[in-house]
Amino acid sequence: MLRGFWSDRSGNFGMMTALLIVPIIGVAGLAVDITNAMTVKAKLQGAGDAAALAAIANSSPGMQAAFSMSGDGTIPIAESDAKAFFRAQLQNVTGYTLDSVDASIVKSGKTITSVVNFKATVKTYLSQVIGHNNVSVAGHATATYETATYRSFYLLLDNTPSMGVAATPADIQKMVNATPDQCAFACHIGYTDQYGNVSNEDPNDYYHLARSKNVNATIRIDVVAQATQQLLQTAMQDRGNNTSLYRMGVYTFGRDATNPQLYEVVSPTTDLATAATTAKNNVSLMTIPQQGYNNDQITSFDSALAQLGAKMGFAGDGNSVATPQKIVFMVSDGVGDSSKPTTCTEPLAGSTRCQEPIDTTACDALKKQGYTIAVLYTTYLPLPTNGWYNQWIAPFQNEIGTRMKACATPGLYFEVSPTQGISDAMTALFKKIVAMPRLTG
């Protein structure tokens, strides 16, 4: 009988089913639970991606803190923001327990790296029959932000009497027709007091003549003033929410020829809206006490550039608001006129007066110190009716632009002719500066 029992095969299927049902259910349940866990992980990953990006969004508190950092390091407020954002994204997600969420937001040079790591436990259901009560999931999200280069611009505007020339050939003809000596220059006769007001002003000078209803000629310095206002407005739009990105100061060669010292029209500031208005209203032609004052030796690039260099301070790398790049943005017609007894490149016979294209020695000195120089050359217009021009300027007319280009940092030179817009040219040069790649080593 015992031998028969062991050899009886009836009912095997039922026995095998009973024995295998638990592992079959467990394996099937594990697949279902793992699928559920992956669904939860996908939602956690989405929250992590969103948090990593939000922490370094341009307008986020973390980025505002990063913009103000003087060096590299972690950004605690961004890390807290990332973790809070991660949790907020999961308010309607259930079926898991969040074990940990960590964030690391680090600024290194121009790069800010945002990393969010998370771990969670997802409860199982069918898999519990084989002893698997939960599934662990983990992940991380990474985002990077390349900060823009911080820059301080020092706009150096030539406002010496030669910038009183009529702005276009048509305006030149108006002045030539209106003046007994066929002069195209709108010289401004008077003194500038300590408050910037012109006193002892000659209402009959050519400066006022150009503005009269009978002549109505535009002079070049007025165009430069308007273009400067537009440039500041463009910079304000370009920087977006990062108000620390650009600082701008505006300078002229001086207010009064009797005291030709660099004049600070607008001190370096991030308040570009106010700076734009101030520049438009206060960039004006240098006054002279009378025609021929100081033998017209008033335009010294050497002096203006040296004085500006003393104001600019350390030339930074642009990585932070504390170490901005320093950029001289010079607008001029490129002809100097000063006393240079020994170093003049175009000396006047028998005189220490030096009327020459810009001497690039002062430019080279600034570039050697790490400053960038952008040059907008407002073409020196030929004046064939002027005897002095024909004798002393015409011989080196073709060299003026060449010298101005040599003064500039390579790639940052722009010449604007009388028929072109100075405002458009200044904006184009600015955009070229901010688009240039920056050497980091």
C-alpha positions as CSV (number, residue, x, y, z in Angstrom):
1,M,0.0,0.0,0.0
2,L,2.8,2.3,0.8
3,R,4.4,1.6,-2.5
4,G,1.1,2.4,-4.3
5,F,0.8,5.8,-2.4
6,W,4.1,6.9,-3.7
7,S,3.4,5.9,-7.2
8,D,0.0,7.5,-7.4
9,R,0.2,10.7,-9.6
10,S,-3.4,11.9,-9.4
11,G,-3.8,15.5,-8.0
12,N,-0.2,16.6,-8.8
13,F,-1.4,19.8,-10.5
14,G,-3.4,20.9,-7.6
15,M,-0.5,20.3,-5.2
16,M,2.0,22.1,-7.5
17,T,-0.3,25.1,-7.8
18,A,-0.7,25.3,-4.1
19,L,3.0,25.2,-3.7
20,L,3.8,27.8,-6.4
21,I,0.9,30.3,-5.9
22,V,2.7,32.4,-3.3
23,P,5.9,33.0,-5.3
24,I,3.9,33.6,-8.5
25,I,1.8,36.2,-6.7
26,G,5.0,37.6,-5.2
27,V,6.8,37.9,-8.5
28,A,3.8,39.4,-10.2
29,G,3.3,41.8,-7.3
30,L,6.9,42.8,-7.3
31,A,6.6,43.9,-11.0
32,V,3.5,45.9,-10.2
33,D,5.1,47.5,-7.1
34,I,8.3,48.3,-9.0
35,T,6.3,49.9,-11.7
36,N,4.5,52.0,-9.1
37,A,7.9,52.9,-7.5
38,M,9.3,54.0,-10.8
39,T,6.2,56.2,-11.3
40,V,6.8,57.8,-8.0
41,K,10.5,58.3,-8.8
42,A,9.6,60.0,-12.0
43,K,7.5,62.5,-10.1
44,L,10.3,63.0,-7.6
45,Q,12.8,63.5,-10.5
46,G,10.5,66.1,-12.0
47,A,10.4,67.9,-8.7
48,G,14.2,67.7,-8.5
49,D,14.7,69.0,-12.0
50,A,12.4,71.9,-11.3
51,A,14.0,72.7,-8.0
52,A,17.6,72.7,-9.4
53,L,16.5,75.1,-12.1
54,A,14.4,77.3,-9.8
55,A,17.3,77.8,-7.4
56,I,19.4,79.5,-10.1
57,A,16.7,81.3,-12.0
58,N,17.8,84.8,-12.9
59,S,15.4,86.5,-10.6
60,S,15.7,84.0,-7.7
61,P,17.0,85.1,-4.2
62,G,19.9,82.7,-4.7
63,M,21.1,84.3,-7.9
64,Q,20.7,87.8,-6.4
65,A,23.0,86.6,-3.7
66,A,25.4,85.1,-6.2
67,F,25.6,88.3,-8.2
68,S,26.8,90.1,-5.0
69,M,29.5,87.5,-4.1
70,S,33.0,88.7,-4.3
71,G,34.4,85.2,-4.8
72,D,33.5,81.6,-5.2
73,G,31.6,79.3,-2.7
74,T,28.3,77.9,-1.7
75,I,25.1,79.9,-1.8
76,P,23.1,78.9,1.3
77,I,20.0,80.8,0.5
78,A,19.8,79.1,-2.9
79,E,20.2,75.7,-1.3
80,S,17.3,76.4,1.1
81,D,15.2,77.7,-1.7
82,A,15.9,74.5,-3.8
83,K,14.8,72.2,-1.0
84,A,11.7,74.2,-0.2
85,F,10.8,74.2,-3.9
86,F,11.3,70.5,-4.2
87,R,8.9,69.8,-1.3
88,A,6.3,72.2,-2.7
89,Q,6.2,70.4,-6.0
90,L,5.2,67.1,-4.3
91,Q,2.3,68.3,-2.2
92,N,-0.2,66.2,-4.2
93,V,2.0,63.2,-4.7
94,T,1.3,60.2,-2.3
95,G,2.5,56.7,-1.7
96,Y,6.1,57.4,-0.6
97,T,8.1,58.6,2.4
98,L,10.8,61.2,1.7
99,D,13.9,60.0,3.4
100,S,16.2,62.9,2.5
101,V,16.6,65.9,0.1
102,D,19.9,67.8,-0.2
103,A,20.9,70.7,-2.4
104,S,24.3,72.0,-3.3
105,I,24.5,75.3,-5.1
106,V,28.1,76.4,-5.7
107,K,29.5,79.4,-7.6
108,S,32.9,78.8,-9.3
109,G,34.1,81.6,-11.5
110,K,31.3,82.4,-13.9
111,T,29.6,79.0,-13.5
112,I,26.9,78.3,-10.8
113,T,26.1,74.6,-10.4
114,S,22.9,73.5,-8.8
115,V,22.6,69.9,-7.7
116,V,19.5,68.4,-5.9
117,N,19.8,64.8,-4.4
118,F,16.8,62.9,-3.0
119,K,16.0,59.5,-1.5
120,A,12.5,58.1,-0.8
121,T,10.8,54.8,0.3
122,V,7.8,53.6,-1.6
123,K,5.5,51.1,0.2
124,T,4.7,47.9,-1.6
125,Y,1.5,45.9,-1.6
126,L,1.5,42.6,-3.5
127,S,5.3,42.1,-2.9
128,Q,4.7,41.8,0.8
129,V,3.8,38.2,0.4
130,I,7.4,37.4,-0.4
131,G,8.8,39.7,2.3
132,H,9.4,42.9,0.3
133,N,7.6,45.7,2.2
134,N,9.1,48.7,0.4
135,V,11.2,49.8,-2.6
136,S,13.9,52.5,-2.2
137,V,14.3,55.1,-4.9
138,A,16.9,57.8,-5.3
139,G,18.0,60.3,-7.9
140,H,19.6,63.7,-8.5
141,A,19.1,66.7,-10.8
142,T,21.8,69.1,-12.0
143,A,21.6,72.5,-13.6
144,T,24.2,75.1,-14.4
145,Y,24.1,78.9,-15.0
146,E,26.8,80.8,-16.8
147,T,26.9,84.3,-15.2
148,A,27.5,87.3,-17.4
149,T,30.7,89.2,-17.1
150,Y,30.5,92.2,-14.7
151,R,31.7,95.3,-16.3
152,S,32.3,99.0,-15.3
153,F,32.2,101.3,-18.3
154,Y,33.9,104.7,-18.2
155,L,32.6,106.8,-21.1
156,L,35.2,109.4,-22.1
157,L,33.5,112.0,-24.3
158,D,35.6,114.5,-26.2
159,N,33.8,117.8,-25.7
160,T,36.7,120.1,-26.7
161,P,36.0,122.9,-29.2
162,S,36.6,120.7,-32.2
163,M,33.5,118.7,-31.2
164,G,31.6,121.9,-31.7
165,V,31.9,121.3,-35.5
166,A,28.6,121.0,-37.3
167,A,27.4,117.4,-37.2
168,T,26.7,116.7,-40.9
169,P,27.9,118.1,-44.3
170,A,24.5,119.9,-44.5
171,D,25.0,121.5,-41.1
172,I,28.6,122.5,-42.0
173,Q,27.3,124.3,-45.0
174,K,24.7,126.1,-42.9
175,M,27.5,127.3,-40.6
176,V,29.8,128.3,-43.4
177,N,27.0,130.3,-45.1
178,A,26.1,132.0,-41.8
179,T,29.6,133.0,-40.6
180,P,31.7,135.9,-42.0
181,D,34.8,133.7,-41.9
182,Q,33.1,130.6,-43.2
183,C,33.7,128.8,-39.9
184,A,32.0,125.4,-39.3
185,F,32.8,125.4,-35.6
186,A,30.3,126.5,-33.0
187,C,32.7,127.8,-30.4
188,H,31.2,128.4,-26.9
189,I,32.5,131.7,-25.4
190,G,32.2,132.1,-21.6
191,Y,33.3,130.7,-18.3
192,T,31.8,127.7,-16.4
193,D,31.4,128.3,-12.7
194,Q,31.8,125.8,-9.9
195,Y,28.1,124.8,-10.2
196,G,28.4,124.1,-13.9
197,N,26.6,127.2,-15.0
198,V,28.1,129.2,-18.0
199,S,28.7,132.8,-17.0
200,N,29.9,135.8,-18.9
201,E,28.4,134.1,-21.9
202,D,28.7,135.8,-25.3
203,P,25.2,135.5,-26.8
204,N,26.6,136.3,-30.2
205,D,29.1,133.5,-30.4
206,Y,28.9,130.8,-33.0
207,Y,27.6,128.3,-30.4
208,H,24.4,130.4,-30.1
209,L,24.4,131.1,-33.8
210,A,24.2,127.4,-34.6
211,R,21.1,127.2,-32.3
212,S,19.4,130.2,-33.7
213,K,16.2,129.9,-35.8
214,N,18.0,131.3,-38.8
215,V,20.7,128.7,-38.8
216,N,19.4,125.7,-36.8
217,A,22.5,123.6,-37.2
218,T,23.2,120.6,-35.1
219,I,26.6,120.3,-33.6
220,R,28.5,117.1,-32.9
221,I,28.6,117.3,-29.1
222,D,24.8,117.5,-29.0
223,V,24.6,114.3,-31.0
224,V,27.0,112.6,-28.7
225,A,25.0,113.7,-25.6
226,Q,21.9,112.2,-27.1
227,A,23.7,109.0,-28.2
228,T,25.1,108.6,-24.6
229,Q,21.6,108.8,-23.2
230,Q,20.5,106.1,-25.6
231,L,23.5,103.9,-24.8
232,L,22.7,104.0,-21.1
233,Q,19.1,103.0,-21.8
234,T,20.3,100.2,-24.0
235,A,22.6,98.9,-21.2
236,M,19.7,99.1,-18.7
237,Q,17.6,96.9,-21.0
238,D,20.5,94.5,-21.8
239,R,21.3,93.7,-18.1
240,G,17.8,92.5,-17.3
241,N,17.2,91.7,-13.7
242,N,20.8,91.7,-12.8
243,T,21.1,95.4,-11.9
244,S,24.7,94.9,-10.7
245,L,25.9,93.7,-14.1
246,Y,26.9,97.1,-15.5
247,R,28.2,100.2,-13.8
248,M,28.6,103.3,-16.0
249,G,30.3,106.6,-15.5
250,V,30.4,109.5,-17.9
251,Y,33.3,111.9,-18.3
252,T,34.3,114.8,-20.5
253,F,37.7,116.4,-21.1
254,G,36.6,119.4,-19.0
255,R,33.9,122.1,-18.6
256,D,36.1,125.1,-19.0
257,A,39.2,125.6,-21.1
258,T,40.7,127.7,-18.3
259,N,40.7,124.6,-16.1
260,P,41.0,121.6,-18.5
261,Q,40.6,118.8,-15.9
262,L,38.6,115.6,-16.5
263,Y,35.0,116.3,-15.6
264,E,32.8,113.7,-14.0
265,V,29.4,114.2,-15.5
266,V,28.1,110.9,-13.9
267,S,30.0,109.0,-11.3
268,P,30.1,105.2,-11.9
269,T,26.6,103.9,-11.0
270,T,24.2,101.1,-11.5
271,D,21.3,103.6,-11.6
272,L,21.4,103.8,-15.4
273,A,18.0,105.5,-15.7
274,T,19.1,108.5,-13.7
275,A,22.5,108.5,-15.4
276,A,20.9,108.6,-18.9
277,T,19.0,111.8,-18.0
278,T,21.9,113.4,-16.3
279,A,24.2,112.7,-19.3
280,K,21.7,114.1,-21.8
281,N,21.3,117.3,-19.8
282,N,25.0,117.9,-18.8
283,V,27.2,116.7,-21.7
284,S,28.0,120.0,-23.4
285,L,30.8,121.7,-25.3
286,M,33.7,123.0,-23.3
287,T,33.7,126.8,-22.9
288,I,36.6,129.0,-23.9
289,P,37.1,132.6,-22.7
290,Q,37.8,133.9,-26.2
291,Q,38.7,132.8,-29.6
292,G,42.2,131.5,-29.8
293,Y,42.5,131.0,-26.0
294,N,45.8,129.4,-25.0
295,N,46.7,129.2,-28.7
296,D,43.9,126.6,-28.9
297,Q,46.0,124.0,-27.0
298,I,43.0,122.5,-25.2
299,T,42.7,118.9,-26.4
300,S,45.1,116.5,-24.6
301,F,44.4,112.8,-24.9
302,D,47.4,112.1,-22.8
303,S,46.1,114.1,-19.9
304,A,42.5,112.9,-20.1
305,L,43.4,109.2,-20.4
306,A,45.9,109.4,-17.5
307,Q,43.4,111.1,-15.3
308,L,40.8,108.6,-16.1
309,G,43.2,105.7,-15.4
310,A,43.8,107.1,-12.0
311,K,40.1,107.0,-11.3
312,M,39.3,103.5,-12.5
313,G,41.3,101.5,-9.9
314,F,42.1,97.8,-10.2
315,A,41.2,96.1,-13.6
316,G,39.2,93.0,-12.5
317,D,38.4,89.7,-14.2
318,G,34.6,90.3,-14.4
319,N,33.7,87.2,-12.3
320,S,31.9,89.2,-9.7
321,V,30.4,92.5,-8.9
322,A,33.5,93.2,-6.7
323,T,36.0,92.5,-9.5
324,P,34.4,94.0,-12.7
325,Q,36.3,94.4,-16.0
326,K,37.1,98.1,-16.5
327,I,36.4,99.5,-20.0
328,V,37.2,102.9,-21.4
329,F,34.6,103.8,-24.0
330,M,36.0,106.8,-25.8
331,V,34.2,108.9,-28.3
332,S,36.2,111.5,-30.2
333,D,37.2,113.0,-33.5
334,G,40.8,111.8,-32.8
335,V,42.8,115.0,-33.2
336,G,44.8,116.3,-30.2
337,D,45.9,119.9,-29.7
338,S,48.1,120.6,-26.7
339,S,51.6,121.7,-25.7
340,K,54.1,118.9,-26.2
341,P,57.6,120.3,-26.5
342,T,59.4,117.0,-27.0
343,T,57.1,114.0,-27.9
344,C,54.8,115.5,-30.5
345,T,54.3,113.2,-33.5
346,E,53.3,116.0,-35.8
347,P,55.1,119.1,-34.5
348,L,54.3,122.6,-35.8
349,A,57.4,124.3,-37.1
350,G,58.9,126.7,-34.5
351,S,56.3,125.9,-31.9
352,T,55.6,123.7,-28.8
353,R,52.0,123.4,-29.9
354,C,51.2,119.9,-31.0
355,Q,48.3,119.2,-33.3
356,E,48.4,115.5,-34.1
357,P,46.3,112.4,-34.4
358,I,45.9,110.7,-31.0
359,D,49.3,109.5,-29.6
360,T,48.6,105.9,-28.7
361,T,51.2,105.9,-25.9
362,A,48.6,106.7,-23.3
363,C,46.3,104.1,-24.7
364,D,49.0,101.4,-24.6
365,A,49.7,102.3,-20.9
366,L,46.1,101.6,-19.9
367,K,45.9,98.4,-21.9
368,K,49.1,97.2,-20.3
369,Q,47.4,97.6,-16.9
370,G,44.5,95.3,-18.0
371,Y,42.0,97.9,-19.1
372,T,39.9,97.4,-22.2
373,I,39.6,100.4,-24.6
374,A,36.7,100.7,-27.0
375,V,37.0,103.6,-29.5
376,L,34.2,105.3,-31.5
377,Y,35.9,107.5,-34.0
378,T,33.5,110.3,-35.2
379,T,35.2,111.0,-38.5
380,Y,37.1,114.3,-38.5
381,L,35.4,116.1,-41.3
382,P,37.5,117.8,-44.0
383,L,37.1,121.6,-43.9
384,P,38.5,122.8,-47.3
385,T,37.4,126.4,-46.6
386,N,39.5,126.6,-43.5
387,G,43.1,127.7,-44.0
388,W,44.4,126.2,-40.8
389,Y,42.9,122.8,-41.6
390,N,44.4,122.8,-45.1
391,Q,47.9,123.6,-43.8
392,W,48.1,121.5,-40.6
393,I,45.3,118.9,-40.5
394,A,44.9,117.8,-44.1
395,P,48.4,116.3,-44.3
396,F,47.6,113.7,-41.6
397,Q,43.8,113.4,-42.2
398,N,44.2,109.8,-43.4
399,E,46.2,108.8,-40.3
400,I,43.6,109.9,-37.7
401,G,41.4,106.8,-38.1
402,T,44.5,104.5,-38.1
403,R,45.7,105.9,-34.8
404,M,42.3,105.7,-33.2
405,K,42.1,102.1,-34.2
406,A,45.5,101.4,-32.8
407,C,44.4,103.0,-29.5
408,A,41.5,100.5,-29.2
409,T,41.6,96.9,-27.9
410,P,41.6,94.7,-31.0
411,G,38.1,94.3,-32.3
412,L,36.7,97.3,-30.4
413,Y,37.0,100.1,-32.9
414,F,34.2,101.6,-34.8
415,E,34.2,104.6,-37.2
416,V,31.0,106.5,-37.8
417,S,30.7,108.9,-40.7
418,P,28.6,112.1,-40.7
419,T,25.8,110.4,-42.6
420,Q,25.6,107.5,-40.1
421,G,24.0,107.6,-36.7
422,I,26.3,108.1,-33.7
423,S,23.7,106.6,-31.4
424,D,23.4,103.4,-33.5
425,A,27.2,103.2,-33.6
426,M,27.6,103.6,-29.9
427,T,25.0,100.9,-29.3
428,A,26.6,98.5,-31.8
429,L,30.0,99.0,-30.1
430,F,28.5,98.3,-26.7
431,K,26.9,95.1,-27.9
432,K,30.1,94.0,-29.4
433,I,31.9,94.5,-26.0
434,V,29.4,92.5,-24.0
435,A,29.3,89.7,-26.6
436,M,33.1,89.2,-26.6
437,P,34.4,86.0,-25.1
438,R,36.5,86.5,-21.9
439,L,39.9,84.9,-21.4
440,T,40.0,83.0,-18.0
441,G,43.5,81.8,-17.9
